Amino acid sequence: MTTPPALLIAGHGTRDDAGAAAFRDFVAELARRNPELPVAGGFIELSPPPLGEAVTELVERGVKRFAAVPLMLVSAGHAKGDIPAALTREKERHPGISYSYGRPLGPHPSILKVLERRLDEALGGTVRTPEDRADVTVLLVGRGSTDPDANSEVFKAARLLWEGRGYAGVETAFVSLAAPDVPSGLDRCVALGARRIVVLPYFLFTGILPDRVRQQTDGWASAHPDVEVLSADVIGPEEELVELVMERYREAVGGDLRMNCDTCVYRVALPGFEDKVGLPQQPHFHPDDDGHHHGHDHGHGHHGSHAHSH
């Protein structure tokens, strides 16, 4: 019997110890649930273990083939450029290995289901029907990117979360690198008539950026005592997330790779981003999550060695 390809989980990385621990615990849970499958996980930056170390661990266990799944909600510079570049580097370092590459997680119905649960929890479990939700405005807050395609994915998630659930509206904001920021997003909700707002972080695990979302929300709320503002929790290592990662693994193994090439700055000349078309892929040092807006270019092209199905 042929051994199935190993599962390699690629994480963003964070300077938050609890967030990094949550990722490592999640990888350990995937391994526990799939004893027939070699499983390892690593980070692109900021947190141990690095992705290369996870690949080495798999190779030392005799793995030759693996499927890499980015544990990320949107396809920004990391998923498009850094991870494929890191995997190409590992292929050179470990001759004879081969890999397939999965796609980011969201906005999948499973993720939307967890987001809906987080909203209900924030509202105290009292808001269940569309009628109950008619006075609730949601502000979905994403990480933010210099990649317009990645930012548009957060808006797509917001629209899908709004559809059919009865909320007054689902608005969108970002915690870094993209507008509107959290206070501006809250201002927009109020301008649209909101009097009860739930701020919902579009993040998988706890970390410095989700903490910043809550701090900015609290700061805005204290200056606007006439508006009810609630903060929801991050998605977390829910059952739906475990199942979705395995779905992305099966897609990668089966070769069912579909990505957003129609709105990708490296393929299409989007306004203001024309210089990115056709750029070669290069991994880059990425020092963020420390509160400073970084000025480097986010993801130098991904179509050089990225597995696209066209």
C-alpha positions in Angstrom: 0.0 0.0 0.0 1.3 3.4 -0.9 1.8 5.8 2.0 -0.3 8.9 1.5 1.5 12.2 1.1 2.4 13.9 4.4 0.5 17.0 5.6 2.6 20.1 6.1 0.8 23.0 7.7 2.2 26.5 6.9 1.4 29.2 9.4 1.9 33.0 9.3 3.8 33.4 12.5 3.2 35.8 15.4 5.2 37.4 18.3 2.3 36.3 20.6 3.3 33.2 22.5 -0.3 32.1 23.0 -1.0 32.4 19.3 2.0 30.4 18.3 1.2 27.8 20.9 -2.4 27.6 19.6 -1.0 26.8 16.1 1.3 24.1 17.4 -1.5 22.6 19.5 -3.7 22.6 16.4 -1.0 20.8 14.3 -0.6 18.2 17.1 -4.4 17.6 17.1 -4.4 17.0 13.4 -1.6 14.5 13.9 -3.5 12.8 16.7 -6.6 12.5 14.5 -4.8 11.1 11.5 -2.3 8.5 12.8 -1.8 7.1 9.3 -0.6 10.4 8.1 2.8 12.1 8.9 1.9 15.6 10.0 4.1 18.6 10.7 3.7 22.4 10.8 5.9 25.4 10.8 5.9 29.2 10.4 7.0 31.6 7.7 8.3 34.1 10.2 8.4 35.2 13.8 7.6 31.9 15.7 9.3 28.6 16.1 9.4 26.1 14.4 10.3 27.6 11.0 8.7 25.9 8.0 12.0 24.4 6.9 12.4 22.6 10.2 9.0 21.0 9.8 10.0 19.8 6.3 13.3 18.4 7.7 11.3 16.6 10.4 9.1 15.0 7.7 12.1 14.0 5.6 13.8 12.4 8.6 10.7 10.3 9.0 11.2 9.0 5.5 8.7 11.3 3.7 9.2 11.9 0.0 5.8 13.4 -0.9 3.8 15.9 1.0 0.9 18.3 0.6 1.3 21.8 2.0 -1.8 23.6 3.3 -1.5 27.3 4.3 -3.3 27.9 7.6 -4.5 31.3 6.4 -7.9 32.8 5.7 -6.9 34.8 2.6 -4.3 34.5 -0.2 -2.0 37.4 0.3 1.8 37.6 -0.1 2.5 34.7 2.2 0.2 32.2 0.5 1.1 33.5 -3.0 4.8 34.0 -2.7 6.5 33.2 0.5 5.3 29.7 1.1 5.9 28.4 -2.5 9.3 30.1 -2.4 10.1 28.4 0.9 8.9 25.0 -0.5 11.1 25.5 -3.6 14.0 26.2 -1.3 13.3 23.0 0.7 13.1 21.0 -2.6 16.6 22.1 -3.4 17.8 21.3 0.1 16.2 17.8 0.1 16.6 16.3 -3.4 14.0 13.7 -4.2 11.0 15.3 -2.3 7.9 16.5 -4.1 5.0 18.5 -2.9 1.6 19.8 -3.9 0.2 23.0 -2.6 -3.2 23.6 -1.2 -5.2 26.8 -1.1 -6.1 29.1 1.8 -9.1 28.3 4.0 -11.7 31.0 3.5 -14.3 32.1 2.9 -15.6 28.5 3.3 -19.1 27.8 4.6 -17.4 26.0 7.6 -15.6 29.3 8.5 -18.8 31.3 8.1 -20.5 28.8 10.4 -17.9 29.4 13.2 -18.1 33.2 12.7 -21.8 33.0 13.1 -21.3 31.1 16.4 -18.8 33.7 17.6 -21.4 36.4 16.9 -24.1 34.5 18.8 -21.7 34.1 21.8 -20.8 37.8 21.8 -24.5 38.6 21.8 -25.1 36.3 24.8 -26.8 33.6 22.9 -30.1 35.6 22.8 -30.0 36.6 19.1 -31.0 33.5 17.1 -33.6 34.5 14.5 -33.3 36.9 11.6 -35.8 39.1 13.4 -33.6 39.2 16.5 -30.6 40.1 14.3 -32.2 43.0 12.5 -30.7 45.6 14.8 -27.2 44.0 14.8 -24.5 45.4 12.6 -21.3 43.4 12.3 -17.8 44.8 11.6 -15.6 42.0 10.2 -12.0 43.0 10.8 -9.3 41.3 8.6 -5.5 41.4 8.9 -5.0 43.8 6.0 -2.6 43.5 3.1 -0.9 45.5 0.3 -2.5 43.0 -2.0 -5.9 44.2 -3.2 -7.0 40.6 -4.0 -6.4 39.6 -0.4 -8.4 42.6 0.9 -11.2 41.8 -1.5 -11.5 38.3 0.0 -12.3 39.8 3.4 -15.1 41.8 1.7 -16.3 38.6 0.1 -16.4 36.9 3.5 -18.4 39.8 4.9 -20.9 39.6 2.1 -21.3 35.8 2.5 -21.7 36.2 6.3 -24.5 38.8 5.7 -26.4 36.7 3.1 -29.5 35.1 4.6 -28.6 35.6 8.3 -30.6 38.7 8.9 -28.0 41.1 10.3 -28.6 44.8 9.6 -25.3 44.8 7.8 -21.8 43.3 7.8 -19.2 46.0 7.2 -15.4 45.5 6.8 -12.3 47.0 8.3 -8.6 46.0 8.6 -6.1 46.2 11.5 -3.1 47.1 9.3 -1.9 48.1 5.8 -5.4 48.7 4.4 -8.3 51.1 4.8 -10.7 51.4 6.5 -9.1 50.9 9.9 -11.1 49.8 12.9 -12.2 53.2 14.2 -13.1 54.3 10.6 -15.1 51.0 10.2 -17.0 51.7 13.4 -17.7 55.3 12.3 -19.1 53.9 9.0 -21.4 51.5 10.9 -22.8 54.5 12.9 -23.1 56.6 9.7 -25.3 53.8 8.4 -27.5 54.0 11.4 -26.0 51.2 13.6 -26.7 51.3 17.3 -25.6 47.8 18.2 -22.3 46.7 16.7 -20.4 43.4 17.1 -16.7 43.6 16.1 -15.7 40.2 14.7 -12.0 39.5 14.1 -11.4 37.5 10.9 -8.4 35.7 12.5 -7.8 32.0 13.2 -6.0 32.2 16.5 -5.3 34.7 19.2 -2.3 37.1 18.6 -1.0 40.6 18.7 -3.2 41.8 15.8 -6.5 40.4 17.2 -5.5 41.9 20.5 -5.0 45.2 18.7 -8.5 44.9 17.2 -10.0 44.6 20.6 -8.0 47.5 22.0 -9.0 49.8 19.2 -12.6 48.7 19.6 -12.5 49.4 23.3 -11.0 52.8 22.7 -13.6 53.8 20.2 -16.4 52.4 22.4 -15.3 54.5 25.4 -15.5 57.6 23.2 -19.0 56.7 21.9 -21.0 55.6 25.0 -24.3 56.0 23.2 -23.4 53.0 20.9 -23.5 49.4 22.1 -20.2 47.8 20.9 -19.4 44.1 21.6 -16.2 42.2 20.8 -16.4 38.6 19.4 -13.7 36.0 19.8 -11.3 34.7 17.0 -12.3 31.6 15.1 -10.1 29.2 17.2 -9.3 25.5 16.7 -12.9 24.4 16.1 -14.0 21.1 14.7 -15.0 22.8 11.5 -11.4 24.1 11.1 -9.9 20.6 11.5 -12.3 19.3 8.9 -11.6 22.1 6.5 -7.8 21.7 6.7 -8.3 18.0 5.8 -10.5 19.0 2.9 -7.8 21.4 1.6 -5.3 18.5 2.0 -7.4 16.2 -0.1 -7.8 18.9 -2.7 -4.0 19.3 -2.9 -3.3 15.6 -3.1 -6.0 15.2 -5.8 -4.6 18.1 -7.8 -7.8 20.1 -7.5 -6.0 23.5 -7.1 -8.0 26.6 -7.8 -6.7 30.1 -7.1 -7.8 33.7 -7.6 -5.9 34.4 -10.8 -8.6 36.7 -12.2 -7.8 39.5 -9.8 -4.2 38.7 -9.0 -1.8 41.6 -9.3 1.0 39.4 -10.6 -1.2 38.4 -13.7 -3.6 41.3 -14.2 -2.8 45.0 -14.4 -4.9 46.3 -11.6 -5.1 50.1 -11.2 -2.1 51.4 -9.2 -0.4 47.9 -9.2 0.6 47.7 -12.9 4.3 47.4 -12.0 3.7 44.0 -10.3 2.6 42.1 -13.4 5.0 39.3 -14.1 7.3 39.9 -11.3 9.5 36.9 -10.4 8.9 35.2 -7.1 11.3 36.0 -4.3 11.0 35.2 -0.6 11.4 38.2 1.6 12.0 39.0 5.2 8.8 40.1 6.8 9.2 41.8 10.2 5.6 42.7 11.1 3.2 42.1 14.0 5.1 44.5 16.2 2.8 47.4 15.7 4.8 49.1 12.9 3.4 49.4 9.4 6.1 47.8 7.3 7.1 49.5 4.1 8.4 46.6 2.2 6.6 45.1 -0.8 4.3 42.3 0.2 5.0 39.2 -1.9 7.1 39.7 -5.0 5.1 37.7 -7.4 4.0 34.1 -7.1 3.5 32.8 -10.5 7.2 31.9 -11.1 7.0 28.6 -9.3 3.5 28.5 -8.0 1.3 25.6 -9.0 -1.6 27.1 -10.8 -4.2 25.1 -12.7 -4.9 26.9 -15.9 
